[in-house]
Amino acid sequence: VSGGGQVVNVEVTYTAQFTKGVGASASSPVMCYTYSEFKYAMENNDIRYVALGNMEDVLPRIPHDEDKNPGTIETSSIVVRGKKDLNLLGNAIFKCPLTNNYDVKQYVELIKLTDAANSDLYIHGEGSLTYQGSNMYFFNSAITVNGGKLCVDGTTIRGSNGYHTGYCYGINALYGNVVIQGGANIIGEVYSGDGVCALSVGEEGLNKSLSVSIWDGKFYVDRDVEDGNHDHGIW
């Protein structure tokens, strides 16, 4: 909101409600049409089955003051709580808010798995899940595995460079358990510069256990400019 030479930042809290019992079985998943619905379903321990169709949404803008809170601009989006079955019925696209400076929090991933949340996520379906990451050159990824279990079965996960700056992994696997099967497609995107990958495996100096099992999958990087000699499907 602007006026009189002043800019006022407004922070909005998003909530969602679903009919009791929906999401308890594969035949009756929670169907999400917005980011707020998706976040609510994935972070609710009482909901196991979630579905996404053809949809596109921008994540909420969270004001950030770098002078008052330096080094805290990065934030997570959705933390998977408990056991989840995510059915991609269509092509779902989520976007980080666009900014040209440090005035808005930057979601460095769409989905995060952790041990603390007992994250156990199975993703399947005929559609795809795309996260268009920050335009501020952070380590973006559609999914970050920071513990817990992830299985991607025969569907497409894309880390998108839709703003044509920076880069975004499909999956950033730091530690935990990851399974890729059923001919799944894992895609990363980069604008230019140093190489990037679709599936990032491990982190130097991180002394935690990581298991990655690949039975059938495709891993590749899309690039805007320059050659991709330094890009990797898995790195």
Disulfide bonds with the S-S distance in Angstrom:
none
